[in-house]
Amino acid sequence: MLSLTESAIRASFVNCTKGETKRLAVPRDLDQQPWHDLDFFGWRDPAADGRAYLVAESGGELVGVALRVATQSGRARRSMCSLCLTTHTGDGVSLMTARKAGREGRQGNSVGAYLCTDLACSLYLRGRKDAGRRLDETITLAEKIERTSANLAAFLTRVAS
């Protein structure tokens, strides 16, 4: 992924009002992100535990999505991220919902997916961050990245359509 600027990030959101995009918390350390290892940029809002954001390249442009993070039940369990297929124990995977873009979103419609709670899918795929357990697969890293990108594209399409 190419490195992003704060203004590009703010301009990318498809399911927020202009006021919401002005107020959302963009990380201050954009120049320190491992952009060459990221397939998308995702972060949790440090001031609001239930908010997260995701920005990805889709169809030649940036698409940003604001997410709501469901509260955890507190039970120890193993769950799998629907994007990168990394399994985590405890609260390592969370249900995240995104208000749909446009009229459907204004009517209250949303879509959800189980995602890595820290949105570090790209780093788990590449072994840059330890999740505890990955599925034993015979496909290459490039194929895993392609699959994750396809899963992300499908989720973004559901939000934007």
matplotlib code that plots the C-alpha trace (Angstrom):
import matplotlib.pyplot as plt

x = [0.0, 1.2, 1.7, -1.3, -1.8, -4.3, -6.2, -6.4, -7.6, -10.3, -11.5, -11.8, -14.7, -17.9, -20.1, -19.6, -20.8, -18.3, -18.6, -17.9, -14.8, -13.5, -13.9, -12.5, -9.2, -6.5, -3.2, -0.5, 2.3, 1.4, 5.1, 6.0, 3.5, 4.9, 3.2, 5.1, 3.7, 0.1, -2.7, -5.0, -4.7, -6.8, -6.8, -8.8, -9.9, -7.9, -10.5, -13.6, -13.2, -16.1, -14.8, -12.4, -11.5, -10.3, -8.9, -8.1, -7.4, -10.4, -11.0, -8.1, -9.3, -9.2, -12.2, -12.5, -15.1, -16.0, -16.7, -18.4, -16.8, -19.1, -18.4, -16.8, -18.6, -15.5, -15.5, -12.3, -12.9, -11.1, -12.3, -11.3, -11.0, -13.1, -10.5, -7.2, -8.4, -6.1, -7.4, -7.2, -8.2, -10.0, -10.9, -8.5, -11.4, -14.4, -17.6, -17.3, -20.2, -20.2, -23.1, -23.9, -23.1, -25.8, -29.5, -29.4, -27.0, -29.2, -32.0, -29.9, -28.7, -25.3, -23.1, -20.8, -17.8, -15.6, -12.2, -8.9, -9.6, -6.4, -7.0, -3.4, -4.4, -1.5, 1.1, -0.3, -0.2, 3.4, 4.5, 5.4, 3.0, 2.2, -1.4, -0.7, -2.0, -2.4, -4.1, -1.6, -2.0, -0.2, -0.8, 1.9, 2.0, 1.0, -2.1, -3.0, -2.6, -4.8, -7.5, -7.4, -7.7, -10.6, -12.4, -11.8, -13.1, -16.2, -16.8, -16.2, -18.6, -21.3, -20.7, -20.6, -23.5]
y = [0.0, 3.5, 5.8, 7.9, 11.5, 12.6, 14.6, 11.6, 9.4, 11.9, 12.3, 8.5, 7.7, 6.5, 6.0, 9.2, 12.7, 15.5, 16.5, 13.0, 12.8, 16.1, 14.8, 11.2, 10.5, 9.9, 8.4, 11.0, 8.5, 8.0, 8.5, 5.5, 3.0, -0.1, 0.9, -1.7, -4.5, -3.2, -4.3, -1.8, 0.7, 0.0, 1.5, 1.7, 5.1, 5.6, 8.0, 5.8, 2.1, 1.1, 2.8, 1.7, 2.8, 1.0, 2.6, 0.5, 0.9, -0.3, 0.2, 2.7, 4.9, 5.0, 3.8, 4.5, 2.9, 3.8, 0.7, 0.1, -2.6, -4.9, -5.4, -8.7, -11.3, -12.0, -15.7, -17.3, -18.7, -19.1, -17.0, -16.5, -13.2, -13.2, -11.2, -12.9, -16.2, -15.7, -17.4, -15.6, -16.6, -14.3, -10.9, -11.1, -11.1, -8.7, -8.2, -4.9, -3.3, -0.5, 1.7, 1.3, 4.3, 6.5, 6.2, 2.7, 3.9, 6.9, 4.4, 2.5, -0.4, -1.8, -4.8, -6.6, -8.9, -10.6, -8.9, -9.0, -6.6, -4.6, -4.6, -5.9, -8.6, -7.7, -8.1, -11.4, -12.7, -11.8, -13.1, -9.5, -9.9, -13.1, -14.1, -17.4, -19.7, -19.6, -22.3, -24.7, -24.0, -25.0, -21.7, -19.1, -15.7, -14.0, -16.2, -15.5, -11.7, -12.1, -13.9, -11.3, -8.5, -10.3, -10.7, -7.1, -6.0, -8.0, -6.3, -2.8, -3.6, -4.5, -1.3, 0.9, -0.6]
z = [0.0, -0.7, 2.2, 3.1, 4.2, 6.7, 4.1, 1.8, 4.6, 5.6, 2.0, 1.5, 3.8, 2.1, 5.1, 7.1, 6.9, 6.2, 9.9, 11.1, 8.8, 10.3, 13.8, 13.4, 15.1, 12.4, 13.8, 14.2, 13.3, 9.6, 8.7, 10.9, 9.5, 7.7, 4.4, 2.3, 4.5, 4.5, 2.2, 4.0, 6.8, 9.8, 13.3, 16.5, 17.9, 21.1, 22.5, 21.7, 22.4, 20.2, 17.0, 14.3, 10.8, 7.7, 4.5, 1.4, -2.3, -4.3, -8.0, -8.3, -5.5, -1.7, 0.2, 3.9, 6.2, 9.8, 11.9, 15.2, 17.4, 19.3, 23.0, 23.9, 25.9, 28.0, 27.3, 26.2, 22.7, 19.4, 16.5, 13.0, 11.1, 7.9, 6.0, 6.6, 8.2, 11.3, 14.4, 17.7, 21.3, 23.6, 22.2, 19.2, 16.8, 17.0, 15.2, 13.4, 11.7, 9.1, 8.3, 4.6, 2.3, 0.9, 1.4, 2.9, 5.6, 6.4, 6.8, 9.4, 7.4, 8.1, 7.3, 9.6, 9.6, 12.2, 11.9, 13.7, 16.6, 16.0, 12.2, 11.7, 9.2, 6.8, 9.5, 10.7, 7.1, 6.7, 10.1, 11.3, 14.2, 16.1, 16.4, 18.2, 15.4, 11.7, 9.6, 8.0, 4.3, 1.2, -0.7, -1.1, 0.7, -2.5, -2.7, 0.9, 0.3, -2.8, -0.9, 1.9, -0.7, -2.3, 1.1, 1.9, -1.6, -1.0, 2.4, 0.9, -1.9, 0.6, 2.5, -0.6, -2.6]

ax = plt.figure().add_subplot(projection="3d")
ax.plot(x, y, z, "-o")
ax.set_aspect("equal")
plt.show()
